[in-house]
Structures are given as structure tokens and as C-alpha cells.
Amino acid sequence: MAVNPDSNWQPLPCQEVINALERKNPARVPLVWAKWWGEGLEEQYGARLRQFDRYPEDAAILLLPLLEEEDIWAMGLSWEVDFAGPYDTRVILDDWRKLDEFIEKLPNPATDPRLGEFAVQAEQLRAQDRYVLFGWWRLFFERPWAIRGMENLLTDFYFEPENVHRLYSALCDLYCRYLERGIRELQPDGFWTSDDLGHQTQLFMRPETFREFLKPYYARVGATLKRHGLHWWLHSCGNNTAVLGDLIEVGVNVFHPVQKGTMNEVAVAREFGDRLTFLAGLDVQHVLQEKDPAGVRTEVRFLIDTFDRPDGGLCLAAGNGMVAGTPLENIHAFLDEALRYGAAHRRQFNC
């Protein structure tokens, strides 16, 4: 794979990332989650992925494994939880009569030692003038479906609305307490989280269901972040078009990935680009897997031309984790073109 020896790019200073997010004329388009090694990629290539160390990540991300398997075991629930099998088939709370105990035994943010460990890393990153993201995967759809099971949750919206609200309220209290402590001790610049609200054609639920059950709790998280001046970055796969306006209303600042083939990139950029910054994700399913390097570079330029506005509003990422079978030369083409064309595109606006 031919790599230009002068491609010695450095991470952007924190303020330059902020300039991109807040439309203050950044020097180049930042890369965030651009080197997202997904299922099987590291097993396939191993140390050969180190060649991509020459390309920067412009945000450092501190992710808490909140309410994952370790936390659930530590809660000491009075019933057994089976973590075998695919993630989407697990059910932690199999009976709403167990909800009181589940809420009572949720982790205590005030005593979580992991935040203390993060504080050391955050201090080092701030000393390097890095933009720091703090957060966790799964919020008010992915997390409840991991607790109740997806099929159960989707019917719970209709048959158990009171219990759904009780669970959501408890989760929201937990999240806000983690945020308050994390913001105080880590002093991050942004909050990263996820909720895969859509599938290939539309939302998993009616927009009205989102507004009744999820949006009020999104708004509470957004108010906490706004009070402390943090940017809110949200990853959500699938077609989210129907609720992008709602996400803006509750305070989401950066949306990822605008999944290709499910959302109309041009229409989304035109309608929401003045109010929402996009962490536009390069398609890892088809473009990065199936195109040649020239085709990958063409797609990178399309994303930049579509989403980068004269004053900014764009970062670039992989659309999701790059999986086994992704050609190394395509990863290089993506990262190299993102930096080169991203810098050139900004120069035409900043000169």
C-alpha cells in the first residue's frame, strides 16, 4: 500500500475541534472515531493496523462501561441473569414486579472508582490540549431494550407505560448523577452516547412514541449538559430523519453517522445543517468494503462537500466499526483523503 511519507498529521488542538462544532471556521475537518476497528478487524490484521497510527484522532474518548455485564453482576440482584446468547435476546428484568429492586440496586455514581481512574487520563489529555469526550454507550432505547429485551420493550410502550416511565426516570437520574460527577472531576468538553433509534427504513417506533417516552428524559440530560456547557454527541444508526428536529430541541449538538442508504444525506444537510453539526460516517458496509481506493476517496469528498458549511459544522468518522474483510488500502484512502481534502476544503472558506 503506497503511503505518502509527508502525511505526518497531528491531532487538532481542542479549540479547533470546538471551532468545527460551533461553526467558527476550523482549520480542517476533524476526525473523530475515524479509526474505529470493529468486529474481526484486529484479529485479521493485528499489528498491521499500527501503520494507521500516523493518522490522528482529533478527540480523545473516555467511555464508561455503564450497566454492562460487570455492573449487573455487581448489583447483586435476587434473580439469575443469563448473559449467554446474542445481546439482543438477553432479558435482565423479566418481570416488572422486580423493578423496585432493580432501581434500588443501580450503581452509585458517587462511589464508582472508574471515574477516579478516568480523572488521571483526563488531566493528561487536557495537558496535551486535546478535546475530551466522556460518556457511555446506550441511553434511553438501547439500554432499556438491554434490560427488558427489545420485543418486550416495544410492547411495554403500549401495555406498561407507567412502569416504562418509572424505569426511564430511574435511568435518567442515574445518568445525570454520573454526568454531574464526571463533569466535575474530568472536566470533559463533550458527552458521547448512543441510541440506535432507527432501522433501515424508519424509526423502531412511531415519532409520537419517541416524544412520549424518550424525549422528556433526553431533555433532562440535555439540560444538564447545557448547564455545564458540554457538547452532546449522539450515535444512532438507521433512519433517524423523523426525529432529528426533536433531537435538536433537547440539545443534541453532534449527530453520527447519517447512515448511508437509510437517510438522504443531501436533504438532511440542507434541512438541519444550520442547527446540527454532523459527525458524518463513511459507509463501512459497502463503500469501505466494496469500492476501490479511488471510490473511497470520491465518497469522502462527497461527505465533505455535502456537510461542511462555510463556517464549519462537520467532523468525519467511520460510520460504524470497520469489520474483517475491509481492505487496508481502503482504510488508508479514507483517512488520507479525509485529512487532505478536509484541510483543502476549509482553506477555500478561510482564505
SVG drawing of the C-alpha trace seen along z (x, -y; Angstrom):
<svg xmlns="http://www.w3.org/2000/svg" viewBox="-52 -35 60 54">
<polyline fill="none" stroke="black" stroke-width="0.4" points="0.0,0.0 1.5,-3.3 1.6,-5.9 2.8,-9.4 5.7,-9.9 4.8,-13.5 1.4,-12.6 2.5,-13.4 -0.7,-14.9 -1.1,-15.9 -4.3,-16.0 -6.1,-19.3 -5.9,-21.5 -9.0,-21.4 -10.2,-24.8 -10.0,-23.8 -12.5,-20.9 -14.7,-23.3 -14.5,-25.7 -15.8,-22.9 -18.6,-22.0 -19.7,-25.6 -19.1,-26.8 -16.2,-29.1 -14.1,-28.4 -11.9,-25.4 -8.5,-24.9 -9.6,-21.4 -12.4,-18.9 -11.7,-17.0 -11.6,-13.2 -13.4,-11.5 -13.9,-7.7 -12.2,-7.6 -10.1,-4.6 -12.9,-2.5 -11.8,1.1 -14.8,3.3 -15.7,6.9 -12.8,9.2 -10.6,6.4 -7.9,6.6 -8.0,10.3 -7.5,10.2 -4.7,7.6 -3.1,7.5 0.0,5.3 -0.5,4.2 -3.1,1.7 -0.3,-0.2 0.5,-1.7 -2.5,-3.9 -1.0,-5.5 0.3,-8.2 -3.3,-9.5 -4.7,-11.4 -7.9,-11.1 -8.9,-14.7 -10.9,-13.8 -10.0,-11.5 -12.9,-9.4 -13.3,-8.1 -16.1,-5.5 -17.6,-4.1 -19.0,-0.5 -22.1,-1.6 -24.7,1.1 -22.9,3.6 -22.4,7.2 -19.9,6.3 -22.3,3.7 -25.3,6.0 -23.4,8.8 -22.2,6.3 -25.8,5.2 -26.5,8.5 -29.9,9.0 -32.0,11.7 -32.6,13.5 -30.3,15.0 -29.5,13.2 -28.5,15.3 -25.9,13.4 -25.4,16.2 -26.5,15.8 -26.8,12.8 -27.0,9.3 -30.4,8.5 -32.0,11.6 -31.0,11.1 -33.5,10.0 -32.3,8.7 -35.7,7.5 -38.0,10.3 -40.9,9.3 -42.0,5.7 -42.6,6.8 -38.8,6.8 -38.5,3.2 -38.3,1.8 -35.3,4.0 -33.6,3.2 -33.9,-0.5 -32.8,-0.2 -29.6,1.7 -28.5,-0.5 -24.8,-1.6 -23.9,-4.5 -22.1,-7.2 -20.6,-8.8 -18.6,-5.7 -17.7,-4.4 -13.9,-4.0 -13.7,-4.1 -14.3,-7.8 -11.3,-8.3 -9.2,-6.3 -10.6,-8.4 -9.6,-11.6 -5.9,-10.8 -6.3,-10.2 -8.4,-13.3 -5.8,-15.5 -3.1,-14.1 -5.2,-14.7 -6.1,-18.3 -2.3,-18.9 -1.9,-17.8 -4.6,-20.3 -6.9,-17.5 -10.7,-17.7 -12.0,-15.2 -15.3,-13.2 -16.7,-11.4 -19.7,-9.1 -21.1,-5.6 -22.9,-3.5 -26.7,-3.2 -29.2,-5.6 -33.0,-5.5 -33.7,-3.0 -30.7,-0.7 -30.3,-0.5 -33.9,0.3 -34.1,2.9 -31.0,4.5 -32.9,4.5 -36.3,5.7 -35.4,7.2 -36.4,5.4 -39.6,7.3 -40.8,6.7 -39.9,3.1 -41.7,2.3 -44.9,3.8 -44.3,2.2 -44.8,-1.2 -48.4,-0.2 -49.2,2.1 -46.9,1.0 -46.5,-2.8 -46.3,-3.6 -43.5,-1.1 -41.6,-2.3 -41.7,-5.8 -40.5,-4.6 -37.6,-2.8 -36.7,-5.7 -36.9,-8.1 -34.5,-6.0 -32.1,-5.6 -32.2,-9.4 -31.5,-10.1 -28.5,-7.7 -27.2,-9.2 -27.4,-12.8 -25.6,-11.9 -22.8,-10.2 -22.7,-13.3 -22.5,-15.7 -19.6,-13.8 -17.9,-13.2 -18.1,-16.8 -16.8,-17.9 -13.9,-15.6 -12.9,-15.0 -13.8,-18.5 -14.6,-17.0 -15.5,-19.1 -18.3,-16.8 -20.6,-13.9 -20.7,-10.8 -23.6,-8.3 -25.7,-6.2 -29.3,-5.1 -29.9,-3.1 -33.3,-4.6 -33.8,-3.6 -33.6,-0.6 -33.0,-0.6 -36.2,-2.5 -37.6,-4.3 -37.6,-4.5 -38.2,-1.4 -41.2,-3.3 -43.6,-6.0 -42.3,-9.5 -45.2,-10.1 -43.9,-7.2 -40.4,-8.7 -41.9,-12.0 -44.0,-10.5 -41.5,-8.0 -38.0,-9.1 -37.9,-12.8 -38.7,-14.1 -35.6,-12.2 -33.4,-13.3 -34.4,-16.8 -33.3,-16.3 -29.9,-15.1 -29.7,-18.0 -30.5,-20.5 -27.7,-19.1 -25.2,-19.3 -26.2,-22.8 -25.9,-24.0 -22.3,-22.9 -21.5,-23.9 -20.8,-20.5 -21.4,-19.4 -23.7,-16.4 -22.6,-13.8 -25.2,-11.1 -24.6,-8.0 -27.8,-6.5 -27.8,-4.0 -30.6,-3.7 -33.1,-6.3 -33.5,-9.0 -34.8,-11.7 -38.3,-11.8 -36.9,-12.9 -33.8,-14.9 -35.7,-18.1 -36.7,-16.6 -33.0,-15.7 -32.0,-19.3 -34.7,-20.6 -33.5,-18.6 -29.9,-19.7 -28.1,-17.2 -25.2,-19.1 -23.5,-16.5 -25.2,-13.6 -23.5,-10.4 -23.5,-8.7 -26.3,-9.8 -26.2,-6.1 -25.9,-5.8 -28.8,-4.1 -31.1,-4.9 -31.0,-8.7 -30.8,-11.2 -27.5,-13.0 -28.2,-16.0 -31.7,-16.5 -30.6,-16.1 -27.7,-18.6 -30.0,-21.1 -32.7,-20.9 -30.8,-20.6 -27.2,-21.7 -27.7,-25.2 -28.7,-23.8 -26.9,-20.5 -23.2,-19.5 -22.7,-16.2 -20.1,-13.5 -20.6,-12.2 -19.8,-8.5 -18.2,-6.8 -20.3,-3.7 -18.5,-0.6 -21.0,1.8 -20.5,1.2 -18.2,-1.8 -15.3,-0.8 -15.8,2.9 -16.6,2.9 -15.2,-0.2 -11.6,-0.6 -9.5,-3.3 -10.5,-5.9 -14.1,-5.1 -13.5,-5.6 -11.8,-8.9 -14.8,-10.0 -17.2,-9.2 -15.1,-11.1 -15.2,-14.2 -18.9,-13.8 -19.4,-13.8 -17.3,-16.9 -18.9,-18.7 -22.4,-17.8 -22.0,-18.6 -19.1,-21.1 -20.6,-24.6 -18.6,-27.8 -18.2,-28.2 -17.8,-24.5 -20.3,-22.1 -18.6,-18.8 -16.4,-16.1 -15.7,-12.8 -15.9,-9.3 -16.3,-5.7 -20.0,-5.0 -19.6,-2.2 -16.8,0.3 -14.8,1.4 -15.2,5.2 -13.0,8.0 -12.5,8.1 -12.1,4.3 -9.1,3.7 -6.2,1.9 -5.7,-0.3 -9.3,-1.5 -8.8,-2.5 -5.7,-4.4 -7.7,-6.1 -10.4,-7.1 -8.1,-8.6 -5.7,-10.3 -8.5,-11.8 -10.4,-13.0 -7.3,-14.9 -6.1,-16.2 -9.5,-17.2 -10.8,-18.2 -8.0,-20.7 -8.2,-21.9 -12.0,-22.4 -11.5,-24.6 -8.8,-26.7 -11.3,-27.8 -13.5,-29.2 -10.9,-30.6 -8.6,-32.3"/>
</svg>
